[in-house]
Amino acid sequence: MHRRNFLQAGLLTATFSFPEKYFPGRIYRPGNTAVFNAGIGGNNTVDLLKRIDKDCLVHQPDLTVLMIGTNDMNSMKHIALPEYEANLRKIVAQLIAAKSRVLMMTILPVHEPYLYTRHPRAFYEPEGHAKRKQQVNDVIRKIAADNKQDLLDMGYIFQQVGDVGEETDSLIQNVANSQKQDGVHPTPAGYRTMAVAVYEYITQRQLPHNRVVCFGDSITFGDGGTNGKSYPAYLKKLLTA
C-alpha cells in the first residue's frame, strides 16, 4: 500500500472505528467543543504577538494549536532566528499564563522551485532553505520541551507522506492539483491530513478541547474560517461528530 494511504488509513481507523477501544472513558457528545480559526495570511511571530489578545486569548482557549514560522524565515517578513525564538517563547508564555495548553506544530516542507518564483534563492544562502527550515523546527521542538507543552511534528508527517512536488497527489498545492504555482500551502487533502493528525493527538493524549484556538498564518486560515477547507474546519467536524 502507498505509504500515505497506509498512514491515513491507520489514522482514520483509529479515529472512526471502535473509539472506546482507543480512548477508554471518553464520552463523545456532538457540539461540546468550540473551535476558532485565528489564522491570518502573511503573519509572522511579530504579528501574532500583536494580536494574541484580541484573536486568541479573547476566546479563553483551554487548548491552543500553534503553527508559526513559515513567514518568519522568508524574505518578505523575515525574522532572524534568535528573534524568532524570543518571539515564540513570548507567545507560548502568554498562552500558558492564560491557562491554555499549547500544542505546537513544526512547519511544513515546501516545493522549492515554486518558492523561488516569489523569494530570491540568494536570500537563503549560505545555509539554504531546507537547513533554515530545520533550524526553525528545532527551535519549535526546543520551546515545546522547555515549557513541557505538546509537540506534533507535522513537518515530518508531510515529509513522509505528502509527496511534495509537482504531481497531482502532492498534499501541497501545485499546478497539477490546484492550478497554482504555490508550493507552500496544503491542498484540501493536506488540510484533512493535518486535522486527522491533530485530532488523533488530542484524543490519544487526552488534551483539553472544550475551547480550541488554532493560531497561526495562512496555513492555519486555509480556505475560510471553520466552515471552509482548512485544518481547523476539518478538526471542528471531527471534534463535534
N, C-alpha and C positions, 0 to 999 in steps of 0.2 A: 504493500500500500504506500502511496506517496506520503512522504514524511509529514507534510502539512495536514493532509487528510487524516492521517493517523492521530496527530495531536488534537485536531479539532474534534474528531470522533471521540477520543478519550475524554476531553473536557466536557463535551455535550452529554456523553453517557453519565458522567459523574453528576452533571447538573440536573438532568431531567429524568434519570432512571433511579427509582428507589431512594429518594432523598433521605429517608430516615436511616438508611444504611450508612450513608456518608456523613450525615450531620445529626447524630442522635440527640434528641431533646429539643431540636429546633422546631418551632411552630411556624408554618407558612400561612400567613394571613394576607390576602390581597390588600394593597393600598396602605400598609402600615409603614411605608418608607417614603420620604420625600427626597428627591434627587434634584440638585440645582447645577446647571451648566454655567460656570463662571469662567469660560474661556473667551479670550479676545485675540483676534488675529494680530500678528506683529509684536505681541508683548514679549518683553524680557523680564528679568528679575526686578529691574528698577520699576517697571510698570506695575508689577504685581504688588510690590511694597506700597506703591501709591494708592492702590485701590483695594487693598486687602480688607479694610474695614467695611466699605460700602458694598463690595461684591461677594465677599466670603464670610467674614465674621458676623455680618448682619443676620445671616441665616442660622446662627448658633449651631454650627455643624458638630456632630459627635464623631464624624469621620471626614477628613479632607483628603481627596485623592489628588496628588500634586505631580504634574509633569511640566517642567520648565527648563529651558536651556538651549533649545533649537535656535532661537533668535540671538541669544547671548553670544553664540560662537560664530555668527555670520557677520558679513561686512556692514549691513545696514544698521544693526542695533548692537554692535559688538561690545561686549564687556570682557575685560581682561580676566583671566581665570581667578586670581586672588580676590578681585572684587565680586565676581560671580559667587564664589564660595561664601564671602561675607554676607552678601545679599540673601543667599539661600538660607544661611543659618538664621538670619533675622526673620525670614518668613516662617521657618519652622518653629522658632522660639515663640513668635506671636500666636501661632496656631496652638501650640502646647499650652501657653498661658491662658488661652481661651477654652482650655479643656477639650480640645479636639484631638482625637487620634489622627496620625498622619500616615497615609500610605503613599510613599514616594515611588515614582516610576522613572527608570532610566529612559533617555531619549532614543528615538528610533533611528535606524540606518537610513541612508538616502541613496538615490542613484546619482552618483557624482557627475556624469556627463550632462545631465539636466541641470544640476545645481550650478555648474559653471556657466550656464547661459544667463544667470542672474547675479552671480557673485564671481569676481575675478579669481582665477586659480591662484595667482600670486599672493592673494590675501592670506591663504592658509599655509604659506611657507614660513619657516622651514619644516614644520612637523607634518604638514598635510592634513586634509580634512579628517581622515579616519583616526589619526592619532589625537587630534584635537577633540573629537567626539569621545574617544576613550577617556581622555583626561576629565571631560565634563562628567561622564558617567561614573568615573572613580570618585569624584567629589560627591556626587549624589549618594553613592554607596557609603562613603565615609560619614556623611552627615546623618544618614539614617542610623548607622551603627552607633555613632557618638550620642545620639539622642534617644536610642532604644526605641526607634519607630520602625514601621514596617517598610519593606522594600520589595517591589515587584520588578524584576528585570525584563521589562517589556522590550527593550532593545535586543536582548538575547533571543527572545521569542521570535521577533521579526527576522533576526539574522538566520535563525534555524529554519523557519517555515514560511517566511514572507516572500520568497522568490523575487527579491527586489531587483528590478531590471526593466527590460522593455517588452517582456512577454505579457500576454493577456492575464495570466493568473497571478501576476505580481500583486501583493497586498498594498503596494504604494502606487499612487496614480501615475499613469504614463499615457502615451498617445494611443496605445492599443486598447486599453481598458477604460479610458476616461476622455479620450480626445484632448488630453492636456500634456504638455511637456513639463510635468510637475516634478516628480522625483522625490517629493518630501512628504506629502500628505497621504494618509491612508485612503484606500477605496472603501465603499460600504462594507465589503467583506473584511477589510482590515479593521474597521471600527467594530464590527461584530466580534472579531477575534480578540480585540482589546477588551471589550465588555465582558466576554465569557471568562477571560483570564482574571479580570478584576473581580468578577462575581465569585469565581472559584476561590480566589484568595480570601475574600471577605468571609465567605461561608465556612471554609475549612479552618481558618484561623479564628473564627467566631468574633470578628471585629464588630464594634458597634455600627449600626447603619440605620438608625431612625431618621437622621438628617444628614445627607451626604452631599458635600460640595465638591465638584470636580473643578479644580482651579488650574488655569494654565493659559496657553496661547491658542492659535488656530487649530492645532491638532486636538485640543480639547473641545473647542467650539464646533468643529466639524461643519456639517451642513444643517445648522439650525437648532439651537437650544436643546431641549429634552424631548422634542417631538419629531425631529428630522433624522438625518443619517449622521449620527455622532456616537462616540462610545458612551457618553452619559445617557443618551436617549435609549440605546440598547440596554444599558445597565439598569435603567429605570424599569424597563419591561421585565427583566429578569428578577429584580428585587421585589416587584409588586405582583408577580404572576401567582 
